[in-house]
Each structure stands twice: as structure tokens, then as C-alpha cells.
Amino acid sequence: MRGRRGDLVKLIWHDGIGLSLYAKRIERGHFLWPSAKDGAIHLSPSQLTCLLEGVDWRNPQKTWRPELAG
């Protein structure tokens, strides 16, 4: 499920024993969602990972990372 503004993701996870609800809000911008077909979306594990990290899963780009920290 997603929030109206597109900055909130809610996941329901069933582990065989019970259900858990996880929520994540992005600080700036919005999550990029695939188009819904038949009222539902289907994501691969890699698409879900990109979605939760705020990466554009349609065109992922390698981002700059510092070589040294501190």
C-alpha cells in the first residue's frame, strides 16, 4: 500500500505464523511505483529493494560513494 502523496510505503508480511506491518516514509520526493494492472502491482525482489531504497528501478544509476570515511 502507498500513501496519497506517494512518500509512504506500507508492507504486510506473512511469515507463516502471523502478519507484520512495516512502514517507510521517504524524506524528499516520492517512491516510484509501477503502473497497476487489474488493481494490483507485482514487484520482483529487486524492484522492491530499489523501491524501498528510493532508487528509480526503471533506470538504476550507480551513485558516487566516498572512498574514505571520516
Contacts in CASP RR format, 6 or more apart in sequence:
PFRMAT RR
TARGET T0000
AUTHOR 0000-0000-0000
METHOD contacts of the structure
MODEL  1
MRGRRGDLVKLIWHDGIGLSLYAKRIERGHFLWPSAKDGAIHLSPSQLTC
LLEGVDWRNPQKTWRPELAG
1 9 0 8 1.000
1 10 0 8 1.000
1 11 0 8 1.000
1 12 0 8 1.000
2 8 0 8 1.000
2 9 0 8 1.000
2 10 0 8 1.000
2 31 0 8 1.000
2 33 0 8 1.000
3 9 0 8 1.000
3 10 0 8 1.000
5 30 0 8 1.000
6 30 0 8 1.000
6 31 0 8 1.000
6 33 0 8 1.000
7 25 0 8 1.000
7 26 0 8 1.000
7 29 0 8 1.000
7 30 0 8 1.000
7 31 0 8 1.000
8 23 0 8 1.000
8 24 0 8 1.000
8 25 0 8 1.000
8 26 0 8 1.000
9 23 0 8 1.000
9 24 0 8 1.000
9 25 0 8 1.000
9 31 0 8 1.000
9 51 0 8 1.000
9 52 0 8 1.000
10 21 0 8 1.000
10 22 0 8 1.000
10 23 0 8 1.000
11 21 0 8 1.000
11 22 0 8 1.000
11 23 0 8 1.000
12 19 0 8 1.000
12 20 0 8 1.000
12 21 0 8 1.000
12 22 0 8 1.000
13 19 0 8 1.000
13 20 0 8 1.000
13 21 0 8 1.000
13 22 0 8 1.000
24 52 0 8 1.000
26 54 0 8 1.000
31 51 0 8 1.000
31 54 0 8 1.000
32 51 0 8 1.000
32 54 0 8 1.000
32 56 0 8 1.000
32 57 0 8 1.000
32 58 0 8 1.000
33 41 0 8 1.000
33 51 0 8 1.000
34 41 0 8 1.000
34 42 0 8 1.000
34 43 0 8 1.000
34 47 0 8 1.000
34 57 0 8 1.000
35 41 0 8 1.000
43 51 0 8 1.000
46 57 0 8 1.000
47 57 0 8 1.000
50 56 0 8 1.000
50 57 0 8 1.000
50 60 0 8 1.000
51 57 0 8 1.000
END
